[in-house]
Amino acid sequence: MNAGTGWQLEAWLQTLQIGQPLPALPLWLADNFAVPLDLEESYESTCESLRFS
């Protein structure tokens, strides 16, 4: 959030390809702090826990 100007939203364009793993993208937790979010690992873990795989 910028002081006095409200919220700011940023987006990143990421090309996805069929048959390729999902990318890791930044997950912003604060204005100056981001952690990598591994979408492929998250997807695989969710499918496994829901028994889709």
N, CA, C and O atoms as a CHARMM CRD file, in Angstrom:
* protein
*
  212
    1    1 MET  N      0.84200  -1.17800   0.00000 PROA 1      0.00000
    2    1 MET  CA     0.00000   0.00000   0.00000 PROA 1      0.00000
    3    1 MET  C      0.88500   1.23800   0.00000 PROA 1      0.00000
    4    1 MET  O      1.83500   1.32200   0.77900 PROA 1      0.00000
    5    2 ASN  N      0.59400   2.16100  -0.83300 PROA 2      0.00000
    6    2 ASN  CA     1.33900   3.41200  -0.88900 PROA 2      0.00000
    7    2 ASN  C      0.68200   4.41800   0.05500 PROA 2      0.00000
    8    2 ASN  O     -0.53800   4.58100   0.05000 PROA 2      0.00000
    9    3 ALA  N      1.49100   5.07800   0.85200 PROA 3      0.00000
   10    3 ALA  CA     0.96600   6.04000   1.81900 PROA 3      0.00000
   11    3 ALA  C      0.13200   7.11600   1.11800 PROA 3      0.00000
   12    3 ALA  O      0.62200   7.82200   0.23600 PROA 3      0.00000
   13    4 GLY  N     -1.11700   7.22300   1.52000 PROA 4      0.00000
   14    4 GLY  CA    -1.98100   8.27100   0.99400 PROA 4      0.00000
   15    4 GLY  C     -2.57600   8.02500  -0.37700 PROA 4      0.00000
   16    4 GLY  O     -3.42000   8.80700  -0.81400 PROA 4      0.00000
   17    5 THR  N     -2.17200   6.96600  -1.08100 PROA 5      0.00000
   18    5 THR  CA    -2.69100   6.75400  -2.43700 PROA 5      0.00000
   19    5 THR  C     -3.56700   5.51500  -2.56300 PROA 5      0.00000
   20    5 THR  O     -4.11900   5.27500  -3.63600 PROA 5      0.00000
   21    6 GLY  N     -3.71300   4.72400  -1.51300 PROA 6      0.00000
   22    6 GLY  CA    -4.55100   3.53800  -1.58100 PROA 6      0.00000
   23    6 GLY  C     -3.76200   2.30000  -1.96500 PROA 6      0.00000
   24    6 GLY  O     -2.53100   2.29700  -1.93900 PROA 6      0.00000
   25    7 TRP  N     -4.47100   1.27100  -2.31500 PROA 7      0.00000
   26    7 TRP  CA    -3.85700  -0.01700  -2.64900 PROA 7      0.00000
   27    7 TRP  C     -3.31100  -0.02200  -4.06400 PROA 7      0.00000
   28    7 TRP  O     -3.79600   0.69200  -4.94200 PROA 7      0.00000
   29    8 GLN  N     -2.29800  -0.83800  -4.26500 PROA 8      0.00000
   30    8 GLN  CA    -1.68900  -0.99500  -5.58400 PROA 8      0.00000
   31    8 GLN  C     -1.70200  -2.46800  -5.93900 PROA 8      0.00000
   32    8 GLN  O     -1.35700  -3.31000  -5.10900 PROA 8      0.00000
   33    9 LEU  N     -2.09200  -2.78700  -7.15100 PROA 9      0.00000
   34    9 LEU  CA    -2.12900  -4.16400  -7.61800 PROA 9      0.00000
   35    9 LEU  C     -1.15600  -4.30300  -8.78100 PROA 9      0.00000
   36    9 LEU  O     -1.19400  -3.53200  -9.73900 PROA 9      0.00000
   37   10 GLU  N     -0.28600  -5.30000  -8.67800 PROA 10     0.00000
   38   10 GLU  CA     0.63300  -5.59700  -9.77600 PROA 10     0.00000
   39   10 GLU  C      0.35400  -7.01100 -10.25000 PROA 10     0.00000
   40   10 GLU  O     -0.02200  -7.86900  -9.45100 PROA 10     0.00000
   41   11 ALA  N      0.53100  -7.26300 -11.52800 PROA 11     0.00000
   42   11 ALA  CA     0.29900  -8.59100 -12.09000 PROA 11     0.00000
   43   11 ALA  C      1.45600  -8.94500 -13.01300 PROA 11     0.00000
   44   11 ALA  O      2.08300  -8.07100 -13.61100 PROA 11     0.00000
   45   12 TRP  N      1.72500 -10.23900 -13.11600 PROA 12     0.00000
   46   12 TRP  CA     2.78300 -10.73300 -13.99300 PROA 12     0.00000
   47   12 TRP  C      2.15900 -11.67200 -15.00300 PROA 12     0.00000
   48   12 TRP  O      1.34600 -12.52600 -14.64900 PROA 12     0.00000
   49   13 LEU  N      2.53100 -11.51900 -16.23800 PROA 13     0.00000
   50   13 LEU  CA     2.08200 -12.40700 -17.30000 PROA 13     0.00000
   51   13 LEU  C      3.02800 -13.59200 -17.36300 PROA 13     0.00000
   52   13 LEU  O      4.24300 -13.42200 -17.47000 PROA 13     0.00000
   53   14 GLN  N      2.47900 -14.77000 -17.29800 PROA 14     0.00000
   54   14 GLN  CA     3.29800 -15.99000 -17.36500 PROA 14     0.00000
   55   14 GLN  C      2.66000 -16.91500 -18.40100 PROA 14     0.00000
   56   14 GLN  O      1.49300 -17.28400 -18.27600 PROA 14     0.00000
   57   15 THR  N      3.42300 -17.28100 -19.41000 PROA 15     0.00000
   58   15 THR  CA     2.93400 -18.18200 -20.43800 PROA 15     0.00000
   59   15 THR  C      2.95300 -19.61100 -19.91100 PROA 15     0.00000
   60   15 THR  O      3.96100 -20.06700 -19.37300 PROA 15     0.00000
   61   16 LEU  N      1.84100 -20.31100 -20.06600 PROA 16     0.00000
   62   16 LEU  CA     1.74500 -21.71400 -19.67200 PROA 16     0.00000
   63   16 LEU  C      1.74900 -22.56900 -20.92100 PROA 16     0.00000
   64   16 LEU  O      1.20500 -22.17900 -21.95400 PROA 16     0.00000
   65   17 GLN  N      2.36900 -23.74200 -20.82200 PROA 17     0.00000
   66   17 GLN  CA     2.41400 -24.65600 -21.96300 PROA 17     0.00000
   67   17 GLN  C      1.90100 -26.01400 -21.52600 PROA 17     0.00000
   68   17 GLN  O      2.27400 -26.52000 -20.46800 PROA 17     0.00000
   69   18 ILE  N      1.04900 -26.59500 -22.34600 PROA 18     0.00000
   70   18 ILE  CA     0.51000 -27.91800 -22.06000 PROA 18     0.00000
   71   18 ILE  C      1.65100 -28.91500 -21.94100 PROA 18     0.00000
   72   18 ILE  O      2.55500 -28.93500 -22.77700 PROA 18     0.00000
   73   19 GLY  N      1.61100 -29.73800 -20.90700 PROA 19     0.00000
   74   19 GLY  CA     2.63600 -30.75300 -20.69500 PROA 19     0.00000
   75   19 GLY  C      3.84800 -30.27000 -19.92600 PROA 19     0.00000
   76   19 GLY  O      4.72700 -31.06500 -19.59400 PROA 19     0.00000
   77   20 GLN  N      3.90900 -28.97600 -19.63800 PROA 20     0.00000
   78   20 GLN  CA     5.03800 -28.41300 -18.89600 PROA 20     0.00000
   79   20 GLN  C      4.59400 -28.11300 -17.46600 PROA 20     0.00000
   80   20 GLN  O      3.41200 -27.86200 -17.22900 PROA 20     0.00000
   81   21 PRO  N      5.52800 -28.13700 -16.50500 PROA 21     0.00000
   82   21 PRO  CA     5.16800 -27.82400 -15.12300 PROA 21     0.00000
   83   21 PRO  C      4.67100 -26.38900 -14.97500 PROA 21     0.00000
   84   21 PRO  O      5.03800 -25.50400 -15.74800 PROA 21     0.00000
   85   22 LEU  N      3.83500 -26.18000 -13.97300 PROA 22     0.00000
   86   22 LEU  CA     3.39100 -24.82500 -13.64600 PROA 22     0.00000
   87   22 LEU  C      4.57100 -24.04200 -13.06700 PROA 22     0.00000
   88   22 LEU  O      5.47300 -24.63500 -12.47600 PROA 22     0.00000
   89   23 PRO  N      4.57200 -22.72900 -13.23000 PROA 23     0.00000
   90   23 PRO  CA     5.72100 -21.92700 -12.77300 PROA 23     0.00000
   91   23 PRO  C      5.68200 -21.64100 -11.27400 PROA 23     0.00000
   92   23 PRO  O      4.67600 -21.87200 -10.60300 PROA 23     0.00000
   93   24 ALA  N      6.77800 -21.14400 -10.78300 PROA 24     0.00000
   94   24 ALA  CA     6.84500 -20.56200  -9.44600 PROA 24     0.00000
   95   24 ALA  C      6.70700 -19.05200  -9.62700 PROA 24     0.00000
   96   24 ALA  O      7.37900 -18.45800 -10.47100 PROA 24     0.00000
   97   25 LEU  N      5.84500 -18.44500  -8.84200 PROA 25     0.00000
   98   25 LEU  CA     5.60300 -17.00800  -8.93300 PROA 25     0.00000
   99   25 LEU  C      5.75500 -16.37700  -7.56000 PROA 25     0.00000
  100   25 LEU  O      5.62900 -17.06600  -6.54700 PROA 25     0.00000
  101   26 PRO  N      6.02500 -15.07200  -7.50900 PROA 26     0.00000
  102   26 PRO  CA     6.16100 -14.42400  -6.20300 PROA 26     0.00000
  103   26 PRO  C      4.80100 -14.26300  -5.53100 PROA 26     0.00000
  104   26 PRO  O      3.82000 -13.88800  -6.17400 PROA 26     0.00000
  105   27 LEU  N      4.75200 -14.54800  -4.23800 PROA 27     0.00000
  106   27 LEU  CA     3.57300 -14.29300  -3.41200 PROA 27     0.00000
  107   27 LEU  C      3.96300 -13.16000  -2.47400 PROA 27     0.00000
  108   27 LEU  O      4.73400 -13.35600  -1.53400 PROA 27     0.00000
  109   28 TRP  N      3.42700 -11.98200  -2.73400 PROA 28     0.00000
  110   28 TRP  CA     3.79600 -10.79600  -1.95800 PROA 28     0.00000
  111   28 TRP  C      3.03500 -10.79600  -0.64700 PROA 28     0.00000
  112   28 TRP  O      1.80400 -10.81500  -0.63300 PROA 28     0.00000
  113   29 LEU  N      3.77000 -10.77500   0.45300 PROA 29     0.00000
  114   29 LEU  CA     3.19200 -10.75000   1.79000 PROA 29     0.00000
  115   29 LEU  C      3.23200  -9.35100   2.39600 PROA 29     0.00000
  116   29 LEU  O      2.51400  -9.06400   3.35300 PROA 29     0.00000
  117   30 ALA  N      4.05900  -8.49800   1.84600 PROA 30     0.00000
  118   30 ALA  CA     4.17700  -7.10200   2.26200 PROA 30     0.00000
  119   30 ALA  C      4.73400  -6.32400   1.08000 PROA 30     0.00000
  120   30 ALA  O      5.12800  -6.91000   0.07200 PROA 30     0.00000
  121   31 ASP  N      4.76500  -5.00900   1.20500 PROA 31     0.00000
  122   31 ASP  CA     5.28400  -4.16600   0.11700 PROA 31     0.00000
  123   31 ASP  C      6.68700  -4.55000  -0.31800 PROA 31     0.00000
  124   31 ASP  O      7.03900  -4.41700  -1.49000 PROA 31     0.00000
  125   32 ASN  N      7.48200  -5.02400   0.62000 PROA 32     0.00000
  126   32 ASN  CA     8.88600  -5.30000   0.33600 PROA 32     0.00000
  127   32 ASN  C      9.28300  -6.73500   0.66900 PROA 32     0.00000
  128   32 ASN  O     10.46300  -7.01500   0.87800 PROA 32     0.00000
  129   33 PHE  N      8.31600  -7.64300   0.72000 PROA 33     0.00000
  130   33 PHE  CA     8.63200  -9.02200   1.07500 PROA 33     0.00000
  131   33 PHE  C      7.76900  -9.99500   0.27800 PROA 33     0.00000
  132   33 PHE  O      6.54200  -9.97800   0.37500 PROA 33     0.00000
  133   34 ALA  N      8.42200 -10.83300  -0.50300 PROA 34     0.00000
  134   34 ALA  CA     7.72800 -11.84600  -1.29500 PROA 34     0.00000
  135   34 ALA  C      8.39900 -13.19300  -1.08500 PROA 34     0.00000
  136   34 ALA  O      9.60500 -13.26700  -0.84800 PROA 34     0.00000
  137   35 VAL  N      7.61800 -14.24500  -1.17300 PROA 35     0.00000
  138   35 VAL  CA     8.15700 -15.60200  -1.11600 PROA 35     0.00000
  139   35 VAL  C      7.75300 -16.31000  -2.40300 PROA 35     0.00000
  140   35 VAL  O      6.68600 -16.03300  -2.95100 PROA 35     0.00000
  141   36 PRO  N      8.59200 -17.22100  -2.89100 PROA 36     0.00000
  142   36 PRO  CA     8.22500 -17.94200  -4.11100 PROA 36     0.00000
  143   36 PRO  C      7.09700 -18.93400  -3.82900 PROA 36     0.00000
  144   36 PRO  O      7.13600 -19.66900  -2.84200 PROA 36     0.00000
  145   37 LEU  N      6.11400 -18.94700  -4.68700 PROA 37     0.00000
  146   37 LEU  CA     5.01000 -19.89600  -4.59900 PROA 37     0.00000
  147   37 LEU  C      5.15300 -20.86300  -5.76600 PROA 37     0.00000
  148   37 LEU  O      4.93600 -20.49200  -6.91900 PROA 37     0.00000
  149   38 ASP  N      5.51600 -22.09000  -5.46500 PROA 38     0.00000
  150   38 ASP  CA     5.71300 -23.11500  -6.48600 PROA 38     0.00000
  151   38 ASP  C      4.34600 -23.70400  -6.83600 PROA 38     0.00000
  152   38 ASP  O      3.83400 -24.56400  -6.12000 PROA 38     0.00000
  153   39 LEU  N      3.76600 -23.24000  -7.93000 PROA 39     0.00000
  154   39 LEU  CA     2.41700 -23.66000  -8.30400 PROA 39     0.00000
  155   39 LEU  C      2.34400 -25.13700  -8.66200 PROA 39     0.00000
  156   39 LEU  O      1.33800 -25.78500  -8.37300 PROA 39     0.00000
  157   40 GLU  N      3.37400 -25.68000  -9.27700 PROA 40     0.00000
  158   40 GLU  CA     3.37400 -27.10400  -9.63700 PROA 40     0.00000
  159   40 GLU  C      3.34400 -27.96900  -8.38400 PROA 40     0.00000
  160   40 GLU  O      2.55900 -28.91400  -8.29800 PROA 40     0.00000
  161   41 GLU  N      4.19100 -27.65200  -7.41800 PROA 41     0.00000
  162   41 GLU  CA     4.23500 -28.41400  -6.17500 PROA 41     0.00000
  163   41 GLU  C      2.90100 -28.31600  -5.42900 PROA 41     0.00000
  164   41 GLU  O      2.40300 -29.30600  -4.89300 PROA 41     0.00000
  165   42 SER  N      2.34200 -27.12600  -5.40600 PROA 42     0.00000
  166   42 SER  CA     1.05500 -26.91200  -4.73400 PROA 42     0.00000
  167   42 SER  C     -0.05600 -27.71100  -5.43300 PROA 42     0.00000
  168   42 SER  O     -0.88300 -28.33800  -4.77200 PROA 42     0.00000
  169   43 TYR  N     -0.07000 -27.68300  -6.75000 PROA 43     0.00000
  170   43 TYR  CA    -1.06500 -28.42100  -7.53300 PROA 43     0.00000
  171   43 TYR  C     -0.94700 -29.92700  -7.28600 PROA 43     0.00000
  172   43 TYR  O     -1.94500 -30.60200  -7.03300 PROA 43     0.00000
  173   44 GLU  N      0.27600 -30.44400  -7.36000 PROA 44     0.00000
  174   44 GLU  CA     0.49700 -31.87800  -7.14700 PROA 44     0.00000
  175   44 GLU  C      0.09200 -32.29900  -5.73200 PROA 44     0.00000
  176   44 GLU  O     -0.51500 -33.35400  -5.54600 PROA 44     0.00000
  177   45 SER  N      0.42400 -31.48900  -4.75500 PROA 45     0.00000
  178   45 SER  CA     0.07800 -31.78800  -3.36400 PROA 45     0.00000
  179   45 SER  C     -1.43500 -31.80100  -3.16400 PROA 45     0.00000
  180   45 SER  O     -1.96800 -32.67000  -2.47300 PROA 45     0.00000
  181   46 THR  N     -2.11700 -30.84500  -3.76400 PROA 46     0.00000
  182   46 THR  CA    -3.58300 -30.77600  -3.66100 PROA 46     0.00000
  183   46 THR  C     -4.23000 -31.98200  -4.33000 PROA 46     0.00000
  184   46 THR  O     -5.13800 -32.59200  -3.76600 PROA 46     0.00000
  185   47 CYS  N     -3.77000 -32.32900  -5.52700 PROA 47     0.00000
  186   47 CYS  CA    -4.32200 -33.48900  -6.22600 PROA 47     0.00000
  187   47 CYS  C     -4.11000 -34.76200  -5.40900 PROA 47     0.00000
  188   47 CYS  O     -5.00300 -35.60400  -5.31800 PROA 47     0.00000
  189   48 GLU  N     -2.93000 -34.89800  -4.82100 PROA 48     0.00000
  190   48 GLU  CA    -2.63500 -36.08200  -4.01900 PROA 48     0.00000
  191   48 GLU  C     -3.53800 -36.13300  -2.78400 PROA 48     0.00000
  192   48 GLU  O     -4.08300 -37.18800  -2.46000 PROA 48     0.00000
  193   49 SER  N     -3.69600 -35.01200  -2.10100 PROA 49     0.00000
  194   49 SER  CA    -4.51800 -35.01800  -0.88100 PROA 49     0.00000
  195   49 SER  C     -5.99500 -35.22600  -1.18800 PROA 49     0.00000
  196   49 SER  O     -6.73800 -35.75200  -0.35900 PROA 49     0.00000
  197   50 LEU  N     -6.42400 -34.81400  -2.38300 PROA 50     0.00000
  198   50 LEU  CA    -7.81300 -35.03700  -2.79300 PROA 50     0.00000
  199   50 LEU  C     -7.97900 -36.34000  -3.57500 PROA 50     0.00000
  200   50 LEU  O     -9.07300 -36.67700  -4.02700 PROA 50     0.00000
  201   51 ARG  N     -6.87300 -37.06000  -3.72100 PROA 51     0.00000
  202   51 ARG  CA    -6.82800 -38.35600  -4.40900 PROA 51     0.00000
  203   51 ARG  C     -7.26000 -38.28200  -5.86900 PROA 51     0.00000
  204   51 ARG  O     -7.96200 -39.15900  -6.37400 PROA 51     0.00000
  205   52 PHE  N     -6.81900 -37.20000  -6.54300 PROA 52     0.00000
  206   52 PHE  CA    -7.08500 -37.04800  -7.97300 PROA 52     0.00000
  207   52 PHE  C     -6.03500 -37.74100  -8.82100 PROA 52     0.00000
  208   52 PHE  O     -6.26000 -38.01000 -10.00100 PROA 52     0.00000
  209   53 SER  N     -4.87900 -38.03100  -8.21700 PROA 53     0.00000
  210   53 SER  CA    -3.78500 -38.59800  -9.02900 PROA 53     0.00000
  211   53 SER  C     -3.75400 -40.10400  -8.95600 PROA 53     0.00000
  212   53 SER  O     -2.89900 -40.73500  -9.57800 PROA 53     0.00000
